[in-house]
Amino acid sequence: MLVALDANGKPINLALKWSQGQLRMLRKSSYSCPQCRHPVIFKAGAIKIPHFAHKHTSTCFSFSESESARHLKGKADLYAWMSHYSKVRLEPFLAPLSQRPDILAADQIAVEFQCSSLSTQLFVERTNGYIQHGYFPFWIYGGPLIARQGGYFKFTAFHRLFFRYSDAFGFWFLAYCPEKEICTFYSRLTPVTSSLYTASVQNIPLSHLAFPPLFSQQQSVRSFSLAHWLKQKHQWIHKQLYFQQGKYHPFFSDVYESGNNPFLLPEWVGIPVRHMLLFKSHPLEWQFYLWKEGLLHTIEEAVARLETYIEKGRLQLNVFPLIQSPKLYQLVEEYLSLLQKASPESLKSSTHTYQQMDREKRFTEQYEEWIIRRLFL
């Protein structure tokens, strides 16, 4: 914690600039927690920035203990940055919802700088608590650097909790590195597998950003390949069937029971679509159900049927606590719009592997640029 009360009840904010002489003077005083009023210890070591900490015997529920050096510095950095642009309060206790954001900006923006892993349930509860009481939750990721694999970025289920969406940037993710004092803005996040994404990336020094932060629109990501997507789709099918007992998976059971082979489905089934990130399920799954039932022309009916499959557990949506839109309707609308290019023959399954390979090759040559352009609108 960076704020405590001195013996006179005055708040002492360690995120402000203190000289070494002033810090030595602070050591001589006693302090208490602004919430539980129990004594806290002033600490100023070589690793962590100056901060306060409860004694080990404390039962205070308001502050999370054992804050990392990374979290303490990040919180102090963000506070100093935001204070140039807005009225800010550090570690304020919001009584109506019994929550304490790291920073409250402009009396309504609840800033959470999250370095450690957090359960989905707790993330959702804290986010909803802010929203229900009129606050805007602004989560910033502060954990380990996003890993890279080949030309892609690896985002976990925990990372996806931080995802937001805007028409200008698509799905996006904001991270801050206290060691380098740099914000990293990932935009146009597009999955190629369940965890690997293409993205446009901007690294901006915190001191160069305004608050609320404004980012420039960059050109669409060009590392996305439709041919690679189709290859990944077949690899996903193969992995599910032969390494994870996919034959017993409800989706593959539905495919085989309908008299189809998952490897020979029409090339238009399982294509990348803008907003597809709404589904945790592979695009092949939800697009197959629409194709199988012939619901390819009525958006409302298609959405209703997908919702039925979701209720039955056949399909799964991703959890995005910070995203209000787009909705399922926009996803289905985009997919059906793409299908207007499809000929009746191209919506039939192939009869053998070689035919499928040839169809997918021609499909890529004819539609790759158009599909990718639609994907990154």
HELIX and SHEET records of a PDB file:
HELIX    1   1 GLN A   20  ARG A   27  1                                   8    
HELIX    2   2 ALA A   69  SER A   83  1                                  15    
HELIX    3   3 ALA A   95  LEU A   97  5                                   3    
HELIX    4   4 THR A  120  GLN A  132  1                                  13    
HELIX    5   5 ALA A  157  ARG A  160  1                                   4    
HELIX    6   6 LEU A  206  HIS A  208  5                                   3    
HELIX    7   7 LEU A  226  TYR A  242  1                                  17    
HELIX    8   8 GLY A  246  TYR A  248  5                                   3    
HELIX    9   9 PRO A  250  GLU A  257  1                                   8    
HELIX   10  10 PRO A  262  LEU A  264  5                                   3    
HELIX   11  11 MET A  276  LEU A  278  5                                   3    
HELIX   12  12 PRO A  283  LYS A  292  1                                  10    
HELIX   13  13 ILE A  299  GLU A  311  1                                  13    
HELIX   14  14 LEU A  328  LEU A  338  1                                  11    
HELIX   15  15 LEU A  339  LYS A  341  5                                   3    
HELIX   16  16 GLU A  345  LEU A  347  5                                   3    
HELIX   17  17 THR A  353  LEU A  375  1                                  23    
SHEET    1   A 2 VAL A   3  LEU A   5  0                                        
SHEET    2   A 2 PRO A  11  ASN A  13 -1                                        
SHEET    1   B 3 TYR A  31  SER A  32  0                                        
SHEET    2   B 3 PRO A  39  LYS A  43 -1                                        
SHEET    3   B 3 HIS A  51  HIS A  54 -1                                        
SHEET    1   C 4 VAL A  88  LEU A  90  0                                        
SHEET    2   C 4 ILE A 103  ALA A 105 -1                                        
SHEET    3   C 4 ILE A 109  GLN A 114 -1                                        
SHEET    4   C 4 PHE A 136  TYR A 141  1                                        
SHEET    1   D 6 ALA A 147  GLN A 149  0                                        
SHEET    2   D 6 TYR A 152  LYS A 154 -1                                        
SHEET    3   D 6 LEU A 196  PRO A 205 -1                                        
SHEET    4   D 6 ILE A 182  PRO A 191 -1                                        
SHEET    5   D 6 GLY A 170  CYS A 177 -1                                        
SHEET    6   D 6 ARG A 164  SER A 166 -1                                        
END                                                                             
